[in-house]
């Protein structure tokens, strides 16, 4: 079950990054953090660290939600130019 959640979190991070790349140049750091969280969460879940894996994956999910809810920076620059 941890592997499924980790793969879903990784797919969300990759999808968000690719979507942001189409509209702006996002910082790579938060997306790398999400990828590492999914890897470590899967490892912890498979090696007996269930509660820690759940907490880590939940925190990663909140980070993914935060990244998804941020407005595009290019929209703000275009509004200033007009």
PyMOL Python script that loads the backbone (N, CA, C, O; Angstrom):
from pymol import cmd

cmd.read_pdbstr("""\
ATOM      1  N   UNK A   1       0.814  -1.188   0.000  1.00  0.00           N
ATOM      2  CA  UNK A   1       0.000   0.000   0.000  1.00  0.00           C
ATOM      3  C   UNK A   1       0.865   1.262   0.000  1.00  0.00           C
ATOM      4  O   UNK A   1       0.507   2.260  -0.624  1.00  0.00           O
ATOM      5  N   UNK A   2       2.006   1.216   0.702  1.00  0.00           N
ATOM      6  CA  UNK A   2       2.901   2.378   0.729  1.00  0.00           C
ATOM      7  C   UNK A   2       3.482   2.644  -0.654  1.00  0.00           C
ATOM      8  O   UNK A   2       3.694   3.793  -1.040  1.00  0.00           O
ATOM      9  N   UNK A   3       3.734   1.570  -1.393  1.00  0.00           N
ATOM     10  CA  UNK A   3       4.274   1.750  -2.745  1.00  0.00           C
ATOM     11  C   UNK A   3       3.278   2.484  -3.633  1.00  0.00           C
ATOM     12  O   UNK A   3       3.667   3.337  -4.430  1.00  0.00           O
ATOM     13  N   UNK A   4       2.009   2.160  -3.501  1.00  0.00           N
ATOM     14  CA  UNK A   4       0.983   2.818  -4.301  1.00  0.00           C
ATOM     15  C   UNK A   4       0.924   4.312  -3.985  1.00  0.00           C
ATOM     16  O   UNK A   4       0.897   5.139  -4.897  1.00  0.00           O
ATOM     17  N   UNK A   5       0.904   4.654  -2.714  1.00  0.00           N
ATOM     18  CA  UNK A   5       0.862   6.064  -2.333  1.00  0.00           C
ATOM     19  C   UNK A   5       2.126   6.794  -2.768  1.00  0.00           C
ATOM     20  O   UNK A   5       2.068   7.955  -3.173  1.00  0.00           O
ATOM     21  N   UNK A   6       3.257   6.119  -2.686  1.00  0.00           N
ATOM     22  CA  UNK A   6       4.515   6.742  -3.105  1.00  0.00           C
ATOM     23  C   UNK A   6       4.532   6.992  -4.605  1.00  0.00           C
ATOM     24  O   UNK A   6       4.985   8.045  -5.052  1.00  0.00           O
ATOM     25  N   UNK A   7       4.051   6.047  -5.374  1.00  0.00           N
ATOM     26  CA  UNK A   7       4.005   6.228  -6.826  1.00  0.00           C
ATOM     27  C   UNK A   7       3.034   7.344  -7.190  1.00  0.00           C
ATOM     28  O   UNK A   7       3.321   8.147  -8.077  1.00  0.00           O
ATOM     29  N   UNK A   8       1.897   7.401  -6.521  1.00  0.00           N
ATOM     30  CA  UNK A   8       0.933   8.471  -6.788  1.00  0.00           C
ATOM     31  C   UNK A   8       1.511   9.845  -6.447  1.00  0.00           C
ATOM     32  O   UNK A   8       1.295  10.810  -7.181  1.00  0.00           O
ATOM     33  N   UNK A   9       2.240   9.934  -5.342  1.00  0.00           N
ATOM     34  CA  UNK A   9       2.859  11.201  -4.965  1.00  0.00           C
ATOM     35  C   UNK A   9       3.941  11.595  -5.967  1.00  0.00           C
ATOM     36  O   UNK A   9       4.071  12.770  -6.311  1.00  0.00           O
ATOM     37  N   UNK A  10       4.717  10.619  -6.437  1.00  0.00           N
ATOM     38  CA  UNK A  10       5.734  10.898  -7.441  1.00  0.00           C
ATOM     39  C   UNK A  10       5.095  11.354  -8.749  1.00  0.00           C
ATOM     40  O   UNK A  10       5.576  12.296  -9.380  1.00  0.00           O
ATOM     41  N   UNK A  11       4.019  10.695  -9.156  1.00  0.00           N
ATOM     42  CA  UNK A  11       3.335  11.088 -10.391  1.00  0.00           C
ATOM     43  C   UNK A  11       2.746  12.497 -10.266  1.00  0.00           C
ATOM     44  O   UNK A  11       2.762  13.263 -11.230  1.00  0.00           O
ATOM     45  N   UNK A  12       2.234  12.834  -9.096  1.00  0.00           N
ATOM     46  CA  UNK A  12       1.705  14.181  -8.878  1.00  0.00           C
ATOM     47  C   UNK A  12       2.823  15.211  -8.973  1.00  0.00           C
ATOM     48  O   UNK A  12       2.641  16.270  -9.574  1.00  0.00           O
ATOM     49  N   UNK A  13       3.984  14.908  -8.384  1.00  0.00           N
ATOM     50  CA  UNK A  13       5.111  15.839  -8.448  1.00  0.00           C
ATOM     51  C   UNK A  13       5.595  16.017  -9.882  1.00  0.00           C
ATOM     52  O   UNK A  13       5.856  17.139 -10.316  1.00  0.00           O
ATOM     53  N   UNK A  14       5.716  14.924 -10.614  1.00  0.00           N
ATOM     54  CA  UNK A  14       6.169  15.011 -12.006  1.00  0.00           C
ATOM     55  C   UNK A  14       5.153  15.755 -12.861  1.00  0.00           C
ATOM     56  O   UNK A  14       5.529  16.584 -13.690  1.00  0.00           O
ATOM     57  N   UNK A  15       3.877  15.469 -12.668  1.00  0.00           N
ATOM     58  CA  UNK A  15       2.838  16.153 -13.432  1.00  0.00           C
ATOM     59  C   UNK A  15       2.796  17.642 -13.140  1.00  0.00           C
ATOM     60  O   UNK A  15       2.678  18.455 -14.057  1.00  0.00           O
ATOM     61  N   UNK A  16       2.892  18.004 -11.866  1.00  0.00           N
ATOM     62  CA  UNK A  16       2.903  19.420 -11.510  1.00  0.00           C
ATOM     63  C   UNK A  16       4.112  20.130 -12.102  1.00  0.00           C
ATOM     64  O   UNK A  16       4.004  21.253 -12.595  1.00  0.00           O
ATOM     65  N   UNK A  17       5.267  19.464 -12.049  1.00  0.00           N
ATOM     66  CA  UNK A  17       6.475  20.080 -12.581  1.00  0.00           C
ATOM     67  C   UNK A  17       6.356  20.286 -14.088  1.00  0.00           C
ATOM     68  O   UNK A  17       6.703  21.352 -14.595  1.00  0.00           O
ATOM     69  N   UNK A  18       5.872  19.284 -14.803  1.00  0.00           N
ATOM     70  CA  UNK A  18       5.723  19.417 -16.251  1.00  0.00           C
ATOM     71  C   UNK A  18       4.695  20.474 -16.614  1.00  0.00           C
ATOM     72  O   UNK A  18       4.879  21.205 -17.588  1.00  0.00           O
ATOM     73  N   UNK A  19       3.624  20.566 -15.855  1.00  0.00           N
ATOM     74  CA  UNK A  19       2.619  21.593 -16.098  1.00  0.00           C
ATOM     75  C   UNK A  19       3.192  22.987 -15.862  1.00  0.00           C
ATOM     76  O   UNK A  19       2.949  23.906 -16.645  1.00  0.00           O
ATOM     77  N   UNK A  20       3.949  23.140 -14.786  1.00  0.00           N
ATOM     78  CA  UNK A  20       4.559  24.435 -14.497  1.00  0.00           C
ATOM     79  C   UNK A  20       5.616  24.799 -15.536  1.00  0.00           C
ATOM     80  O   UNK A  20       5.795  25.974 -15.854  1.00  0.00           O
ATOM     81  N   UNK A  21       6.321  23.790 -16.071  1.00  0.00           N
ATOM     82  CA  UNK A  21       7.359  24.047 -17.077  1.00  0.00           C
ATOM     83  C   UNK A  21       6.763  24.621 -18.358  1.00  0.00           C
ATOM     84  O   UNK A  21       7.441  25.347 -19.084  1.00  0.00           O
ATOM     85  N   UNK A  22       5.515  24.305 -18.639  1.00  0.00           N
ATOM     86  CA  UNK A  22       4.876  24.827 -19.844  1.00  0.00           C
ATOM     87  C   UNK A  22       4.594  26.318 -19.735  1.00  0.00           C
ATOM     88  O   UNK A  22       4.496  26.997 -20.757  1.00  0.00           O
ATOM     89  N   UNK A  23       4.461  26.839 -18.525  1.00  0.00           N
ATOM     90  CA  UNK A  23       4.061  28.226 -18.333  1.00  0.00           C
ATOM     91  C   UNK A  23       5.134  29.113 -17.716  1.00  0.00           C
ATOM     92  O   UNK A  23       5.092  30.331 -17.884  1.00  0.00           O
ATOM     93  N   UNK A  24       6.090  28.530 -17.008  1.00  0.00           N
ATOM     94  CA  UNK A  24       7.116  29.312 -16.330  1.00  0.00           C
ATOM     95  C   UNK A  24       8.326  28.435 -16.066  1.00  0.00           C
ATOM     96  O   UNK A  24       8.328  27.254 -16.414  1.00  0.00           O
ATOM     97  N   UNK A  25       9.357  29.004 -15.452  1.00  0.00           N
ATOM     98  CA  UNK A  25      10.534  28.233 -15.047  1.00  0.00           C
ATOM     99  C   UNK A  25      10.471  28.038 -13.530  1.00  0.00           C
ATOM    100  O   UNK A  25      10.923  28.904 -12.781  1.00  0.00           O
ATOM    101  N   UNK A  26       9.917  26.917 -13.071  1.00  0.00           N
ATOM    102  CA  UNK A  26       9.789  26.725 -11.619  1.00  0.00           C
ATOM    103  C   UNK A  26      11.124  26.301 -10.990  1.00  0.00           C
ATOM    104  O   UNK A  26      12.013  25.784 -11.667  1.00  0.00           O
ATOM    105  N   UNK A  27      11.232  26.527  -9.719  1.00  0.00           N
ATOM    106  CA  UNK A  27      12.376  26.044  -8.962  1.00  0.00           C
ATOM    107  C   UNK A  27      12.265  24.521  -8.841  1.00  0.00           C
ATOM    108  O   UNK A  27      11.179  23.992  -8.602  1.00  0.00           O
ATOM    109  N   UNK A  28      13.360  23.839  -9.002  1.00  0.00           N
ATOM    110  CA  UNK A  28      13.350  22.381  -8.986  1.00  0.00           C
ATOM    111  C   UNK A  28      13.314  21.806  -7.565  1.00  0.00           C
ATOM    112  O   UNK A  28      12.908  20.660  -7.376  1.00  0.00           O
ATOM    113  N   UNK A  29      13.731  22.582  -6.575  1.00  0.00           N
ATOM    114  CA  UNK A  29      13.884  22.079  -5.211  1.00  0.00           C
ATOM    115  C   UNK A  29      12.615  21.467  -4.608  1.00  0.00           C
ATOM    116  O   UNK A  29      12.696  20.357  -4.082  1.00  0.00           O
ATOM    117  N   UNK A  30      11.444  22.125  -4.652  1.00  0.00           N
ATOM    118  CA  UNK A  30      10.277  21.507  -4.014  1.00  0.00           C
ATOM    119  C   UNK A  30       9.851  20.199  -4.675  1.00  0.00           C
ATOM    120  O   UNK A  30       9.326  19.304  -4.013  1.00  0.00           O
ATOM    121  N   UNK A  31      10.077  20.094  -5.972  1.00  0.00           N
ATOM    122  CA  UNK A  31       9.701  18.871  -6.675  1.00  0.00           C
ATOM    123  C   UNK A  31      10.677  17.737  -6.357  1.00  0.00           C
ATOM    124  O   UNK A  31      10.284  16.572  -6.295  1.00  0.00           O
ATOM    125  N   UNK A  32      11.947  18.083  -6.157  1.00  0.00           N
ATOM    126  CA  UNK A  32      12.918  17.073  -5.725  1.00  0.00           C
ATOM    127  C   UNK A  32      12.613  16.599  -4.307  1.00  0.00           C
ATOM    128  O   UNK A  32      12.786  15.422  -3.988  1.00  0.00           O
ATOM    129  N   UNK A  33      12.163  17.510  -3.468  1.00  0.00           N
ATOM    130  CA  UNK A  33      11.773  17.121  -2.105  1.00  0.00           C
ATOM    131  C   UNK A  33      10.614  16.136  -2.163  1.00  0.00           C
ATOM    132  O   UNK A  33      10.607  15.146  -1.433  1.00  0.00           O
ATOM    133  N   UNK A  34       9.633  16.396  -3.025  1.00  0.00           N
ATOM    134  CA  UNK A  34       8.505  15.465  -3.164  1.00  0.00           C
ATOM    135  C   UNK A  34       8.969  14.096  -3.662  1.00  0.00           C
ATOM    136  O   UNK A  34       8.481  13.067  -3.195  1.00  0.00           O
ATOM    137  N   UNK A  35       9.898  14.081  -4.596  1.00  0.00           N
ATOM    138  CA  UNK A  35      10.412  12.795  -5.099  1.00  0.00           C
ATOM    139  C   UNK A  35      11.136  12.034  -4.002  1.00  0.00           C
ATOM    140  O   UNK A  35      10.969  10.822  -3.869  1.00  0.00           O
ATOM    141  N   UNK A  36      11.940  12.739  -3.216  1.00  0.00           N
ATOM    142  CA  UNK A  36      12.645  12.080  -2.114  1.00  0.00           C
ATOM    143  C   UNK A  36      11.679  11.595  -1.032  1.00  0.00           C
ATOM    144  O   UNK A  36      11.870  10.526  -0.452  1.00  0.00           O
ATOM    145  N   UNK A  37      10.651  12.385  -0.768  1.00  0.00           N
ATOM    146  CA  UNK A  37       9.641  11.970   0.212  1.00  0.00           C
ATOM    147  C   UNK A  37       8.958  10.691  -0.237  1.00  0.00           C
ATOM    148  O   UNK A  37       8.714   9.803   0.581  1.00  0.00           O
ATOM    149  N   UNK A  38       8.645  10.581  -1.515  1.00  0.00           N
ATOM    150  CA  UNK A  38       7.980   9.368  -1.992  1.00  0.00           C
ATOM    151  C   UNK A  38       8.910   8.154  -1.901  1.00  0.00           C
ATOM    152  O   UNK A  38       8.463   7.058  -1.565  1.00  0.00           O
ATOM    153  N   UNK A  39      10.191   8.342  -2.196  1.00  0.00           N
ATOM    154  CA  UNK A  39      11.149   7.228  -2.103  1.00  0.00           C
ATOM    155  C   UNK A  39      11.339   6.788  -0.661  1.00  0.00           C
ATOM    156  O   UNK A  39      11.289   5.597  -0.353  1.00  0.00           O
ATOM    157  N   UNK A  40      11.560   7.766   0.229  1.00  0.00           N
ATOM    158  CA  UNK A  40      11.786   7.431   1.644  1.00  0.00           C
ATOM    159  C   UNK A  40      10.515   6.880   2.279  1.00  0.00           C
ATOM    160  O   UNK A  40      10.586   5.973   3.108  1.00  0.00           O
ATOM    161  N   UNK A  41       9.357   7.411   1.904  1.00  0.00           N
ATOM    162  CA  UNK A  41       8.090   6.890   2.432  1.00  0.00           C
ATOM    163  C   UNK A  41       7.854   5.445   2.042  1.00  0.00           C
ATOM    164  O   UNK A  41       7.388   4.647   2.855  1.00  0.00           O
ATOM    165  N   UNK A  42       8.172   5.102   0.797  1.00  0.00           N
ATOM    166  CA  UNK A  42       8.022   3.712   0.364  1.00  0.00           C
ATOM    167  C   UNK A  42       9.007   2.815   1.097  1.00  0.00           C
ATOM    168  O   UNK A  42       8.656   1.708   1.505  1.00  0.00           O
ATOM    169  N   UNK A  43      10.226   3.281   1.265  1.00  0.00           N
ATOM    170  CA  UNK A  43      11.238   2.475   1.964  1.00  0.00           C
ATOM    171  C   UNK A  43      10.849   2.258   3.422  1.00  0.00           C
ATOM    172  O   UNK A  43      10.939   1.143   3.935  1.00  0.00           O
ATOM    173  N   UNK A  44      10.416   3.326   4.086  1.00  0.00           N
ATOM    174  CA  UNK A  44       9.999   3.187   5.480  1.00  0.00           C
ATOM    175  C   UNK A  44       8.802   2.256   5.617  1.00  0.00           C
ATOM    176  O   UNK A  44       8.764   1.420   6.520  1.00  0.00           O
ATOM    177  N   UNK A  45       7.837   2.394   4.733  1.00  0.00           N
ATOM    178  CA  UNK A  45       6.649   1.551   4.807  1.00  0.00           C
ATOM    179  C   UNK A  45       6.957   0.082   4.589  1.00  0.00           C
ATOM    180  O   UNK A  45       6.333  -0.782   5.206  1.00  0.00           O
ATOM    181  N   UNK A  46       7.910  -0.209   3.721  1.00  0.00           N
ATOM    182  CA  UNK A  46       8.262  -1.602   3.444  1.00  0.00           C
ATOM    183  C   UNK A  46       9.187  -2.201   4.487  1.00  0.00           C
ATOM    184  O   UNK A  46       9.330  -3.422   4.549  1.00  0.00           O
ATOM    185  N   UNK A  47       9.818  -1.371   5.309  1.00  0.00           N
ATOM    186  CA  UNK A  47      10.772  -1.869   6.296  1.00  0.00           C
ATOM    187  C   UNK A  47      10.331  -1.647   7.730  1.00  0.00           C
ATOM    188  O   UNK A  47      11.170  -1.518   8.620  1.00  0.00           O
ATOM    189  N   UNK A  48       9.048  -1.601   7.965  1.00  0.00           N
ATOM    190  CA  UNK A  48       8.538  -1.574   9.334  1.00  0.00           C
ATOM    191  C   UNK A  48       8.315  -0.206   9.936  1.00  0.00           C
ATOM    192  O   UNK A  48       7.978  -0.112  11.116  1.00  0.00           O
ATOM    193  N   UNK A  49       8.488   0.853   9.179  1.00  0.00           N
ATOM    194  CA  UNK A  49       8.283   2.192   9.718  1.00  0.00           C
ATOM    195  C   UNK A  49       6.964   2.769   9.268  1.00  0.00           C
ATOM    196  O   UNK A  49       6.916   3.879   8.739  1.00  0.00           O
ATOM    197  N   UNK A  50       5.897   2.031   9.470  1.00  0.00           N
ATOM    198  CA  UNK A  50       4.579   2.430   8.984  1.00  0.00           C
ATOM    199  C   UNK A  50       4.108   3.796   9.429  1.00  0.00           C
ATOM    200  O   UNK A  50       3.738   4.608   8.581  1.00  0.00           O
ATOM    201  N   UNK A  51       4.103   4.093  10.733  1.00  0.00           N
ATOM    202  CA  UNK A  51       3.625   5.422  11.167  1.00  0.00           C
ATOM    203  C   UNK A  51       4.480   6.569  10.633  1.00  0.00           C
ATOM    204  O   UNK A  51       3.954   7.623  10.276  1.00  0.00           O
ATOM    205  N   UNK A  52       5.785   6.367  10.578  1.00  0.00           N
ATOM    206  CA  UNK A  52       6.660   7.412  10.032  1.00  0.00           C
ATOM    207  C   UNK A  52       6.408   7.596   8.539  1.00  0.00           C
ATOM    208  O   UNK A  52       6.430   8.719   8.036  1.00  0.00           O
ATOM    209  N   UNK A  53       6.170   6.489   7.831  1.00  0.00           N
ATOM    210  CA  UNK A  53       5.894   6.568   6.393  1.00  0.00           C
ATOM    211  C   UNK A  53       4.581   7.289   6.136  1.00  0.00           C
ATOM    212  O   UNK A  53       4.486   8.094   5.211  1.00  0.00           O
ATOM    213  N   UNK A  54       3.578   7.009   6.941  1.00  0.00           N
ATOM    214  CA  UNK A  54       2.285   7.682   6.778  1.00  0.00           C
ATOM    215  C   UNK A  54       2.435   9.177   7.020  1.00  0.00           C
ATOM    216  O   UNK A  54       1.920   9.986   6.247  1.00  0.00           O
ATOM    217  N   UNK A  55       3.135   9.550   8.080  1.00  0.00           N
ATOM    218  CA  UNK A  55       3.353  10.969   8.366  1.00  0.00           C
ATOM    219  C   UNK A  55       4.130  11.666   7.269  1.00  0.00           C
ATOM    220  O   UNK A  55       3.810  12.794   6.892  1.00  0.00           O
ATOM    221  N   UNK A  56       5.145  11.002   6.758  1.00  0.00           N
ATOM    222  CA  UNK A  56       5.958  11.583   5.697  1.00  0.00           C
ATOM    223  C   UNK A  56       5.155  11.748   4.411  1.00  0.00           C
ATOM    224  O   UNK A  56       5.250  12.783   3.750  1.00  0.00           O
ATOM    225  N   UNK A  57       4.374  10.748   4.053  1.00  0.00           N
ATOM    226  CA  UNK A  57       3.575  10.829   2.832  1.00  0.00           C
ATOM    227  C   UNK A  57       2.452  11.860   2.952  1.00  0.00           C
ATOM    228  O   UNK A  57       2.104  12.511   1.966  1.00  0.00           O
ATOM    229  N   UNK A  58       1.888  12.013   4.135  1.00  0.00           N
ATOM    230  CA  UNK A  58       0.874  13.048   4.346  1.00  0.00           C
ATOM    231  C   UNK A  58       1.499  14.433   4.225  1.00  0.00           C
ATOM    232  O   UNK A  58       0.917  15.326   3.609  1.00  0.00           O
ATOM    233  N   UNK A  59       2.681  14.615   4.811  1.00  0.00           N
ATOM    234  CA  UNK A  59       3.366  15.903   4.695  1.00  0.00           C
ATOM    235  C   UNK A  59       3.710  16.199   3.232  1.00  0.00           C
ATOM    236  O   UNK A  59       3.586  17.338   2.782  1.00  0.00           O
ATOM    237  N   UNK A  60       4.137  15.184   2.500  1.00  0.00           N
ATOM    238  CA  UNK A  60       4.422  15.364   1.081  1.00  0.00           C
ATOM    239  C   UNK A  60       3.176  15.709   0.290  1.00  0.00           C
ATOM    240  O   UNK A  60       3.234  16.489  -0.661  1.00  0.00           O
ATOM    241  N   UNK A  61       2.052  15.134   0.679  1.00  0.00           N
ATOM    242  CA  UNK A  61       0.794  15.455   0.006  1.00  0.00           C
ATOM    243  C   UNK A  61       0.395  16.905   0.230  1.00  0.00           C
ATOM    244  O   UNK A  61      -0.102  17.562  -0.684  1.00  0.00           O
ATOM    245  N   UNK A  62       0.610  17.406   1.434  1.00  0.00           N
ATOM    246  CA  UNK A  62       0.319  18.816   1.697  1.00  0.00           C
ATOM    247  C   UNK A  62       1.253  19.730   0.911  1.00  0.00           C
ATOM    248  O   UNK A  62       0.833  20.792   0.452  1.00  0.00           O
ATOM    249  N   UNK A  63       2.512  19.331   0.749  1.00  0.00           N
ATOM    250  CA  UNK A  63       3.429  20.113  -0.068  1.00  0.00           C
ATOM    251  C   UNK A  63       2.974  20.115  -1.529  1.00  0.00           C
ATOM    252  O   UNK A  63       3.047  21.145  -2.199  1.00  0.00           O
ATOM    253  N   UNK A  64       2.508  18.972  -2.019  1.00  0.00           N
ATOM    254  CA  UNK A  64       2.009  18.899  -3.394  1.00  0.00           C
ATOM    255  C   UNK A  64       0.778  19.787  -3.563  1.00  0.00           C
ATOM    256  O   UNK A  64       0.643  20.466  -4.581  1.00  0.00           O
ATOM    257  N   UNK A  65      -0.115  19.790  -2.584  1.00  0.00           N
ATOM    258  CA  UNK A  65      -1.279  20.676  -2.645  1.00  0.00           C
ATOM    259  C   UNK A  65      -0.874  22.145  -2.630  1.00  0.00           C
ATOM    260  O   UNK A  65      -1.468  22.968  -3.327  1.00  0.00           O
ATOM    261  N   UNK A  66       0.126  22.463  -1.842  1.00  0.00           N
ATOM    262  CA  UNK A  66       0.619  23.839  -1.794  1.00  0.00           C
ATOM    263  C   UNK A  66       1.191  24.252  -3.148  1.00  0.00           C
ATOM    264  O   UNK A  66       0.921  25.351  -3.632  1.00  0.00           O
ATOM    265  N   UNK A  67       1.976  23.376  -3.753  1.00  0.00           N
ATOM    266  CA  UNK A  67       2.558  23.686  -5.059  1.00  0.00           C
ATOM    267  C   UNK A  67       1.482  23.826  -6.130  1.00  0.00           C
ATOM    268  O   UNK A  67       1.576  24.689  -7.003  1.00  0.00           O
ATOM    269  N   UNK A  68       0.465  22.978  -6.061  1.00  0.00           N
ATOM    270  CA  UNK A  68      -0.600  23.029  -7.058  1.00  0.00           C
ATOM    271  C   UNK A  68      -1.448  24.284  -6.916  1.00  0.00           C
ATOM    272  O   UNK A  68      -2.021  24.749  -7.901  1.00  0.00           O
ATOM    273  N   UNK A  69      -1.539  24.839  -5.723  1.00  0.00           N
ATOM    274  CA  UNK A  69      -2.408  25.996  -5.506  1.00  0.00           C
ATOM    275  C   UNK A  69      -1.703  27.326  -5.734  1.00  0.00           C
ATOM    276  O   UNK A  69      -2.346  28.374  -5.677  1.00  0.00           O
ATOM    277  N   UNK A  70      -0.397  27.311  -5.991  1.00  0.00           N
ATOM    278  CA  UNK A  70       0.311  28.566  -6.228  1.00  0.00           C
ATOM    279  C   UNK A  70      -0.056  29.140  -7.592  1.00  0.00           C
ATOM    280  O   UNK A  70      -0.184  28.403  -8.569  1.00  0.00           O
ATOM    281  N   UNK A  71      -0.226  30.469  -7.653  1.00  0.00           N
ATOM    282  CA  UNK A  71      -0.528  31.076  -8.961  1.00  0.00           C
ATOM    283  C   UNK A  71       0.727  31.091  -9.836  1.00  0.00           C
ATOM    284  O   UNK A  71       1.849  30.990  -9.340  1.00  0.00           O
ATOM    285  N   UNK A  72       0.514  31.217 -11.120  1.00  0.00           N
ATOM    286  CA  UNK A  72       1.637  31.306 -12.049  1.00  0.00           C
ATOM    287  C   UNK A  72       2.284  32.677 -11.939  1.00  0.00           C
ATOM    288  O   UNK A  72       1.592  33.691 -11.850  1.00  0.00           O
ATOM    289  N   UNK A  73       3.615  32.708 -11.946  1.00  0.00           N
ATOM    290  CA  UNK A  73       4.329  33.976 -11.819  1.00  0.00           C
ATOM    291  C   UNK A  73       4.239  34.793 -13.094  1.00  0.00           C
ATOM    292  O   UNK A  73       4.237  36.022 -13.024  1.00  0.00           O
ATOM    293  N   UNK A  74       4.165  34.171 -14.234  1.00  0.00           N
ATOM    294  CA  UNK A  74       4.106  34.888 -15.510  1.00  0.00           C
ATOM    295  C   UNK A  74       2.834  35.718 -15.613  1.00  0.00           C
ATOM    296  O   UNK A  74       2.848  36.777 -16.239  1.00  0.00           O
ATOM    297  N   UNK A  75       1.746  35.269 -15.021  1.00  0.00           N
ATOM    298  CA  UNK A  75       0.498  36.027 -15.072  1.00  0.00           C
ATOM    299  C   UNK A  75       0.648  37.364 -14.370  1.00  0.00           C
ATOM    300  O   UNK A  75       0.121  38.375 -14.836  1.00  0.00           O
ATOM    301  N   UNK A  76       1.352  37.378 -13.269  1.00  0.00           N
ATOM    302  CA  UNK A  76       1.544  38.614 -12.518  1.00  0.00           C
ATOM    303  C   UNK A  76       2.413  39.602 -13.309  1.00  0.00           C
ATOM    304  O   UNK A  76       2.154  40.805 -13.286  1.00  0.00           O
ATOM    305  N   UNK A  77       3.443  39.099 -14.010  1.00  0.00           N
ATOM    306  CA  UNK A  77       4.322  39.966 -14.796  1.00  0.00           C
ATOM    307  C   UNK A  77       3.574  40.552 -15.987  1.00  0.00           C
ATOM    308  O   UNK A  77       3.774  41.722 -16.314  1.00  0.00           O
ATOM    309  N   UNK A  78       2.719  39.775 -16.644  1.00  0.00           N
ATOM    310  CA  UNK A  78       1.966  40.271 -17.791  1.00  0.00           C
ATOM    311  C   UNK A  78       0.973  41.355 -17.364  1.00  0.00           C
ATOM    312  O   UNK A  78       0.713  42.290 -18.122  1.00  0.00           O
ATOM    313  N   UNK A  79       0.427  41.237 -16.178  1.00  0.00           N
ATOM    314  CA  UNK A  79      -0.525  42.226 -15.685  1.00  0.00           C
ATOM    315  C   UNK A  79       0.192  43.549 -15.420  1.00  0.00           C
ATOM    316  O   UNK A  79      -0.365  44.618 -15.667  1.00  0.00           O
ATOM    317  N   UNK A  80       1.423  43.478 -14.919  1.00  0.00           N
ATOM    318  CA  UNK A  80       2.179  44.696 -14.652  1.00  0.00           C
ATOM    319  C   UNK A  80       2.565  45.417 -15.946  1.00  0.00           C
ATOM    320  O   UNK A  80       2.595  46.647 -15.983  1.00  0.00           O
ATOM    321  N   UNK A  81       2.856  44.667 -16.993  1.00  0.00           N
ATOM    322  CA  UNK A  81       3.275  45.256 -18.256  1.00  0.00           C
ATOM    323  C   UNK A  81       2.126  45.983 -18.957  1.00  0.00           C
ATOM    324  O   UNK A  81       2.359  46.941 -19.695  1.00  0.00           O
ATOM    325  N   UNK A  82       0.907  45.541 -18.735  1.00  0.00           N
ATOM    326  CA  UNK A  82      -0.239  46.127 -19.448  1.00  0.00           C
ATOM    327  C   UNK A  82      -0.627  47.482 -18.928  1.00  0.00           C
ATOM    328  O   UNK A  82      -1.571  48.090 -19.434  1.00  0.00           O
TER     329      UNK A  82
END
""", "prot")
cmd.dss("prot")
cmd.show_as("cartoon", "prot")
cmd.util.cbc("prot")
cmd.orient("prot")
